[in-house]
Each structure stands twice: as structure tokens, then as C-alpha cells.
Amino acid sequence: MAGILLTVVSLIVLVSTAGGLFAELPAWFRPGAVLAASAGAALLGPLTFAFCDSRETAALSRSRG
């Protein structure tokens, strides 16, 4: 959930300041990469949770016989 909020806030700041907010940061800092990583985490987190939950449910049903 925090990844989604971070993505939204990052996108709003990036669009509203047209990148000017990041002008004084080090040259290696890439706001677009941070935004992409945040969006990826927001999408992969729930998918990973659902996958692990289904595996756990299947393992429990096999152990109960």
C-alpha cells in the first residue's frame, strides 16, 4: 500500500515541478527510475502475496490429508 502512495506522490511532484525539484540532487539520481521502481513494487507486491498465499493454502490442504 505504501508503494502505491509513494508512486502517486512521486508522480504528482515530478509533473508539477517539471523536474525542477530534483535539480540540486546528485547527477546519478534518476527520478524516473525511482518512479518506475515504485510502480513496479506496487504491482508486484500484491501478486507475490497472492502467489505465496495460494502455495500456503495448497500445502496446508495436502498436509491435512
C-alpha positions as a Markdown table, in Angstrom:
| # | Residue | x | y | z |
|---|---|---|---|---|
| 1 | Met | 0.0 | 0.0 | 0.0 |
| 2 | Ala | 2.8 | 2.4 | 0.8 |
| 3 | Gly | 4.3 | 1.7 | -2.6 |
| 4 | Ile | 1.1 | 3.0 | -4.3 |
| 5 | Leu | 1.1 | 6.1 | -2.2 |
| 6 | Leu | 4.7 | 6.8 | -2.9 |
| 7 | Thr | 4.2 | 6.3 | -6.6 |
| 8 | Val | 1.3 | 8.8 | -6.6 |
| 9 | Val | 3.1 | 11.4 | -4.6 |
| 10 | Ser | 6.3 | 11.0 | -6.7 |
| 11 | Leu | 4.3 | 11.3 | -9.9 |
| 12 | Ile | 2.5 | 14.4 | -8.7 |
| 13 | Val | 5.7 | 16.1 | -7.6 |
| 14 | Leu | 7.5 | 15.1 | -10.8 |
| 15 | Val | 4.7 | 16.5 | -13.0 |
| 16 | Ser | 4.0 | 19.7 | -11.0 |
| 17 | Thr | 7.6 | 20.8 | -10.7 |
| 18 | Ala | 8.7 | 19.7 | -14.2 |
| 19 | Gly | 11.8 | 18.1 | -12.6 |
| 20 | Gly | 13.0 | 21.4 | -11.1 |
| 21 | Leu | 12.7 | 19.9 | -7.6 |
| 22 | Phe | 15.4 | 17.4 | -8.5 |
| 23 | Ala | 17.9 | 19.9 | -9.9 |
| 24 | Glu | 20.1 | 20.1 | -6.8 |
| 25 | Leu | 20.3 | 16.3 | -6.3 |
| 26 | Pro | 23.4 | 14.3 | -7.4 |
| 27 | Ala | 23.8 | 13.6 | -11.1 |
| 28 | Trp | 23.4 | 9.8 | -10.6 |
| 29 | Phe | 19.9 | 10.3 | -9.1 |
| 30 | Arg | 17.2 | 9.4 | -11.7 |
| 31 | Pro | 13.7 | 10.4 | -10.6 |
| 32 | Gly | 12.2 | 8.4 | -13.5 |
| 33 | Ala | 13.9 | 5.2 | -12.3 |
| 34 | Val | 12.7 | 5.8 | -8.8 |
| 35 | Leu | 9.2 | 6.2 | -10.0 |
| 36 | Ala | 9.4 | 3.1 | -12.2 |
| 37 | Ala | 10.7 | 1.0 | -9.3 |
| 38 | Ser | 8.0 | 2.3 | -7.0 |
| 39 | Ala | 5.3 | 1.5 | -9.6 |
| 40 | Gly | 6.8 | -2.0 | -10.1 |
| 41 | Ala | 6.9 | -2.7 | -6.4 |
| 42 | Ala | 3.2 | -1.6 | -6.1 |
| 43 | Leu | 2.2 | -4.1 | -8.8 |
| 44 | Leu | 4.5 | -7.0 | -7.8 |
| 45 | Gly | 3.7 | -6.8 | -4.1 |
| 46 | Pro | 0.1 | -7.9 | -4.2 |
| 47 | Leu | 0.9 | -10.5 | -6.9 |
| 48 | Thr | 3.6 | -12.0 | -4.8 |
| 49 | Phe | 1.4 | -12.1 | -1.8 |
| 50 | Ala | -1.4 | -13.8 | -3.7 |
| 51 | Phe | 1.0 | -16.4 | -5.1 |
| 52 | Cys | 2.5 | -17.2 | -1.7 |
| 53 | Asp | -0.9 | -17.4 | -0.1 |
| 54 | Ser | -2.1 | -19.9 | -2.7 |
| 55 | Arg | 1.0 | -22.0 | -2.2 |
| 56 | Glu | 0.5 | -22.0 | 1.6 |
| 57 | Thr | -3.2 | -23.0 | 1.2 |
| 58 | Ala | -2.2 | -25.8 | -1.1 |
| 59 | Ala | 0.5 | -27.1 | 1.3 |
| 60 | Leu | -1.9 | -27.0 | 4.3 |
| 61 | Ser | -4.6 | -28.9 | 2.4 |
| 62 | Arg | -2.1 | -31.6 | 1.4 |
| 63 | Ser | -0.8 | -31.9 | 5.0 |
| 64 | Arg | -4.4 | -32.4 | 6.4 |
| 65 | Gly | -4.8 | -35.3 | 4.0 |
